[in-house]
Amino acid sequence: MKYINGLYLSLVIIYFVQLASMTIFDDSYSGIATYISLGVFIIGTAFFINAKRLKVNEKE
């Protein structure tokens, strides 16, 4: 269940970055915000895959 919370947290961070890019910075840094969001997504996915792999190994 911890990895689901981690995925939810990464989703919240992604939306916060996009919201800040659109409202605070008036979309002038949208490219940088997109790269940050992509990085958060890749890191979150890597942690999720690692957690699932560890859970499968524990069952064996």
N, C-alpha and C positions, 0 to 999 in steps of 0.2 A: 504493500500500500504506500510505502514511502516514495517509490518511484513515480506513482501517480501524482502525488503532491509536488514532486520536483518538476514533472511535466507541466502541471498547472501553473507553478511559479514561473517557469520559463515563458509560458504563454502570456502571463500578466506582464512580464518584463518586455516582451515583444510589443504588446499593445501600448504600454507606457512609452516606449521609445518612439513608436509611430505617432502617438498622440502629441508628445512633446515636439516632435519634428514639425507637425502640422500647425500646432497652435502657438507654441513659444517662438519657434524659429521661422515661422511663416513659410514653411516648405523650402527654405533655401539650402538646407542640409539633408534633403530627402535621400540622396545617394548614400551618404554616410550612415544615415539611420537604417537604410535597407541592408547595408553590410553588417551593421551591428545586430540587426534582427536575424540575419542569416547565421551569424556566428553563434548567437544564443540558441537558435534552433538546432544547429549541428551539435553543440555541446550538450544540450538537453537530450537529443536523440542518442548520443553516445552513452550518456549515463543510463538512459532507459535500457538500451541494449545490453550494457554491462550488468545491470541489476537483474534483468531477465535471465541472462546467462548464468549468473551466480545462483539464482533461484533454481534453475534446472539442474545445476551441478549439485546442489544440496539434496535434491530429491533422489539422486542416484547413489 
